[in-house]
């Protein structure tokens, strides 16, 4: 392995996930500190505060119920197409590098590109399967919404 490869692995595999976790935890901690400051100021001002209601985590809106069945299925279909064709493109790049007039020694990341392409195609195929199965199972519900 070259020094560049080791550096890329260290950045992508170790430093980046640690940085992401640190940023998320820092944002949560800042949110808690701001809430505590607001409660403290309200208590100092003599305003009655329901602390349990204020500190309770916010409920995220249920986006699944807001989406229609058809939009959900179309989202799966578009995701399936994106994953499948990106995986296919990665595999084609790998095959061109291996068997075509490519670089004599090949590029060091081409084997990983082939594996990523295979995984992406598998995800795309599974999303296609869930789209067609969902379309078949929810056809009656989609017809009822269409009639309304």
C-alpha positions in Angstrom: 0.0 0.0 0.0 1.2 3.4 -0.8 1.2 6.3 1.7 -1.7 8.0 -0.2 -3.9 4.9 0.1 -3.2 4.6 3.8 -4.0 8.3 4.2 -7.3 8.0 2.3 -8.3 4.9 4.4 -7.4 6.8 7.6 -9.5 9.8 6.6 -12.5 8.0 5.3 -12.6 5.1 7.7 -11.6 6.7 11.0 -11.4 10.5 11.1 -14.7 11.1 9.1 -17.0 9.0 11.3 -15.5 10.4 14.5 -16.0 13.9 13.2 -19.6 13.2 12.2 -20.4 11.8 15.7 -18.7 14.7 17.4 -20.7 17.2 15.3 -24.0 15.5 16.0 -23.3 15.2 19.7 -22.2 18.9 19.9 -25.4 20.0 18.2 -27.5 18.1 20.7 -25.5 19.4 23.6 -25.9 23.0 22.4 -29.7 22.5 22.1 -29.9 21.2 25.7 -27.8 24.1 26.9 -30.0 26.6 25.2 -33.1 25.1 26.6 -31.6 25.1 30.1 -30.7 28.8 29.7 -34.3 29.7 28.6 -35.7 27.8 31.6 -33.3 29.5 34.0 -34.2 32.9 32.7 -37.9 32.1 32.9 -37.5 31.0 36.6 -35.5 34.1 37.4 -38.3 36.3 35.9 -40.9 34.4 37.9 -42.7 32.9 35.0 -44.2 29.4 35.7 -42.6 26.9 33.3 -43.6 23.3 32.6 -40.1 21.8 32.5 -41.3 18.4 31.4 -43.1 19.7 28.4 -40.2 22.0 27.5 -37.4 19.4 27.8 -39.4 16.5 26.2 -37.9 15.6 22.8 -39.7 17.0 19.8 -41.8 14.5 17.9 -40.8 14.4 14.3 -43.8 14.7 12.0 -44.9 11.4 10.6 -43.8 11.9 7.0 -44.9 8.4 6.0 -48.6 9.1 6.6 -48.4 12.4 4.7 -47.0 10.6 1.6 -49.5 9.0 -0.6 -49.1 5.3 -1.5 -48.3 6.2 -5.1 -45.6 8.7 -4.1 -44.0 6.2 -1.8 -44.0 3.6 -4.6 -42.6 6.1 -7.1 -39.9 7.0 -4.6 -38.9 3.3 -4.4 -38.9 3.1 -8.2 -36.7 6.1 -8.7 -34.3 4.9 -6.0 -34.2 1.5 -7.7 -33.4 3.0 -11.0 -30.6 5.2 -9.6 -29.0 2.4 -7.6 -29.3 -0.1 -10.4 -27.8 2.1 -13.2 -25.1 3.5 -11.0 -24.1 -0.1 -10.1 -24.2 -1.0 -13.8 -22.0 1.9 -14.6 -19.4 0.9 -11.9 -19.3 -2.6 -13.3 -18.9 -1.4 -16.8 -16.0 0.8 -15.7 -14.4 -2.2 -14.0 -14.8 -4.4 -17.1 -13.4 -1.7 -19.4 -10.4 -1.4 -17.1 -9.8 -5.1 -16.8 -10.4 -6.2 -20.4 -10.3 -3.0 -22.5 -7.4 -0.8 -23.6 -7.1 0.8 -20.2 -4.2 1.6 -17.9 -1.6 -1.2 -18.0 -1.5 -1.9 -14.3 -5.1 -0.8 -13.6 -6.2 1.6 -10.9 -5.9 0.5 -7.3 -9.6 1.2 -6.5 -11.1 -0.7 -9.4 -11.7 -3.9 -7.4 -13.6 -1.9 -4.8 -15.5 -0.2 -7.6 -16.6 -3.6 -8.9 -17.8 -4.7 -5.4 -19.6 -1.4 -4.9 -21.2 -1.8 -8.3 -22.4 -5.3 -7.4 -23.8 -4.1 -4.1 -25.5 -1.1 -5.7 -27.1 -3.3 -8.4 -28.3 -5.7 -5.7 -29.9 -2.8 -3.8 -31.5 -1.5 -7.0 -32.9 -5.0 -7.9 -34.3 -5.3 -4.3 -36.0 -1.9 -4.6 -37.5 -2.9 -8.0 -38.9 -6.1 -6.3 -40.4 -4.1 -3.4 -41.9 -1.6 -5.9 -43.6 -4.3 -8.0 -44.7 -6.2 -4.9 -46.0 -3.1 -3.3 -47.8 -2.1 -6.5 -49.5 -5.4 -6.7 -50.5 -5.5 -3.0 -51.6 -1.9 -2.8 -53.4 -1.8 -6.1 -56.8 -1.8 -4.4 -55.9 1.0 -2.0 -54.5 3.1 -4.9 -57.8 2.6 -6.8 -59.8 3.7 -3.8 -57.8 6.9 -3.5 -58.1 7.5 -7.2 -61.9 7.2 -7.0 -62.1 9.9 -4.3 
